[in-house]
Amino acid sequence: MKKIQMVDLKGQYAKIKEEVNASILNVLDSTAYINGPEVKGFQSELETYLDVKHVIPCANGTDALQIAMMGLGLKPGDEVITADFTFAATVEVIALLNLTPVLVDVNPDDFNIDIAAIEKAITPKTKAIVPVHLFGQCANMDEIMKLAEKHNLFVIEDNAQAIGADYTSADGTTKKAGTIGHVASTSFFPSKNLGCYGDGGAIFTNDDELAHTIRGIVNHGMYKRYHHDVVGVNSRLDSIQAAVLRAKLKNLGKYNSARQLAASKYDKAFSAIDCITTPVRSGDHVFHQYTLKVNGVDRDALAQFLNENEIPCGVYYPIPLHSQKAYVDARYNEEDFPVTNQLIKEVISLPMHTELDDEQIEFITSKVIEFVRK
Ligand SMILES: Cc1ncc(COP(=O)(O)O)c(C=O)c1O
């Protein structure tokens, strides 16, 4: 059996090696290392894939979030509501910009931001909602957009984990994750569904004016060379990463299908195991992570047992954001986070990537089942 990886980047690279190597060499020969034709090509191919008017590439997914918030003109003291159960980048940029993070609880089934909790948290100072499409599926965008309209709020989709997922609204229309709110961010960190071979990110929007503002912000606030109209940042996707991403974007549909196939095999193996809850699909799910909930099982002992059997696994996320030292705040009450406080004890993510084979899935599932039946 091939060694099991949490994410098998080597196996994936082997299949596109010739194309990727040739396009990287092309960039080297061209010397157009920054903002070269590869970046423009990738930008326009991603716009087509997502069916969005503007993709603005940048240096990473954290910058993408920060720049989106700067582009919207959010000001110190503005309240921004986001999920308590997610990666810290989301709340980090809110705090960095001196905005006020307002963390709220998530759903117990799909782990996405809880609509009732958002509604409860809205105050006259609230300016934006940042739903994170966690583990590969969209938050309830219909309800979030309704709330945003009612209270005149911006919606910034953190789409670092769900690129390529479809979201179907109650009226039957389907859009790609990250093209529904006012603006969205994504990450091309290597392990992401669309990952490059270093750091990378992008911002998406259908709003022409916002896109123009953001294009200046990513480039030192310049709209005309050496004319700095607003305070900006230096956040660029480099041409080598864009070349890698162009090769991988062509395969994104195939990659997401491979993840979905692996997820359905995991689901089937665990279907009769009462103490395991497999991921709930509230819509299309592109399985950035395959995350189980275990009930009445020592989750940390399970993780240790899997590691002893050379099965990597992860706990995403072990600490709620409201309890992280950097973000603790007297405003938060433990009673407001019952779901997150429970999830951090119960979740465990299994290897999930495009190269998992049947033998590996069989081994992983048999070891999980062996442990929970002990
Ligand atoms: C939900 C979420 N938001 C933001 C980020 C930040 O992306 P990056 O690592 O590219 O800065 C990540 C990546 O890990 C993420 O998972």
The ligand as an SDF file (V2000), in Angstrom:
LIG
                    3D

 16 16  0  0  0  0  0  0  0  0999 V2000
  -11.0140   29.4370    6.1340 C   0  0  0  0  0  0  0  0  0  0  0  0
   -9.6760   30.0210    5.8030 C   0  0  0  0  0  0  0  0  0  0  0  0
   -9.5630   31.3500    5.6620 N   0  0  0  0  0  0  0  0  0  0  0  0
   -8.3880   31.9170    5.3510 C   0  0  0  0  0  0  0  0  0  0  0  0
   -7.2560   31.1580    5.1640 C   0  0  0  0  0  0  0  0  0  0  0  0
   -5.9640   31.8480    4.9150 C   0  0  0  0  0  0  0  0  0  0  0  0
   -5.3400   31.5050    3.7190 O   0  0  0  0  0  0  0  0  0  0  0  0
   -3.7540   31.6330    3.5490 P   0  0  0  0  0  0  0  0  0  0  0  0
   -3.1260   30.5350    4.3190 O   0  0  0  0  0  0  0  0  0  0  0  0
   -3.5420   31.4910    2.0710 O   0  0  0  0  0  0  0  0  0  0  0  0
   -3.3480   32.9700    4.0230 O   0  0  0  0  0  0  0  0  0  0  0  0
   -7.3370   29.7670    5.2590 C   0  0  0  0  0  0  0  0  0  0  0  0
   -6.1530   28.9370    4.9890 C   0  0  0  0  0  0  0  0  0  0  0  0
   -5.6140   28.1960    5.6650 O   0  0  0  0  0  0  0  0  0  0  0  0
   -8.5740   29.1700    5.5990 C   0  0  0  0  0  0  0  0  0  0  0  0
   -8.7180   27.8610    5.7280 O   0  0  0  0  0  0  0  0  0  0  0  0
  1  2  1  0
  2  3  1  0
  2 15  2  0
  3  4  2  0
  4  5  1  0
  5  6  1  0
  5 12  2  0
  6  7  1  0
  7  8  1  0
  8  9  2  0
  8 10  1  0
  8 11  1  0
 12 13  1  0
 12 15  1  0
 13 14  2  0
 15 16  1  0
M  END
$$$$
